[in-house]
Amino acid sequence: QRYMTQLNFTKNGNSWISDEIQVSSDFNIHIERIRPAQFNIMQKTSGEKWAEIPEAEKYANKNVIDVDIQILVPKSIKIISYSEVTQAQYTAV
């Protein structure tokens, strides 16, 4: 059974930043935004600094982003969008 959770974003200057989520298995992110713009998926494992997931860059030119992310070890994820997010959720796969 797939478990879908809403992802909340907060405006911060010219970007919208998601709440941090804790993931321990592969998951899907579905995001809808008002226009294409820079898009970053940040990740960190316990005790590390935030680092970008490189494949997120290819979604900058999209309004609707649907991406599966593989997780090898439990980590924290947060998403930064430079366009307003109208809908977002993540689902464990």
N, C-alpha and C positions, 0 to 999 in steps of 0.2 A: 504494500500500500504506500502510495506517495503522500508525503505530508507537506502541505504548502503553507508557508508563513508569509504574511505581509512584511514588507521591509519599509521602514519609515525613513524619510530623508529630511534633513534640516538645512535651511539656507544659511550659508556662511560666506559673506562677501559675494563674489561672483560665481560661487559653486554651491552645489547641493551635496551634502555628505550623509551617507546612510548611517544608521545605528550599526554598531559593531555586532557581528554575529559570530558564534562559535560553531565550527563545523568539524566533524570527525570522519565524514565519509563524502564520497562524490556528491555533487549537488548541481542544480540548474538555477540560473538567475534569469528572470524575465523582467525587463524594464521597458517602460514606455515613457518617452519624453517629448517635449513640445517641438524641439528641433535638433538636428545633428550638432554635436559639439564634442569637445575633448571628453574622454571617459577613462577613468582609471579604476582598476580593481587592486586594492592593497591587501597584503597578507602578512601575517607574522605568526611565528610559533612562540611559545612561552619564553620570555627572556630576550627575545630578539627585537630589532627595530622593524618598523613597517617597510615593506618592499613591494614594488609594483609587480603584478603578473603581466609579463610582456604581451601576451596575446590580446589583452584588452584594447590595445591601441587600434586594432583593425575595426573596432566598433564605433569609432568616433564619428563616422559619416552616416550613422543610422539613428532614426527616431526610436525604432523598436529593436531591442537587444535581447537575444535569447541565446544563452551560452551555458554549456556544461563545463564544469570545472572538476578536475581530478584532485583528490586530496589523499596524500600518502601518510601524513601525520596530522593529528588534531591541530587546528590553528584558528586564529581570529581573522575575519575578513571584514573590510569596509569598502564601500564604493563611493567614488567621487565623480559627479557629473557636472559639467559646466553648462548644462541646459536643464531647465526645470523638469523634474520627474513627476509624471502624473499618476503612474502606477508602477509598483514593483513588488515582486515576491520571489522567494527562493524555495526550492523543493529538494529534499533529499532524494537521490535516485538509486 
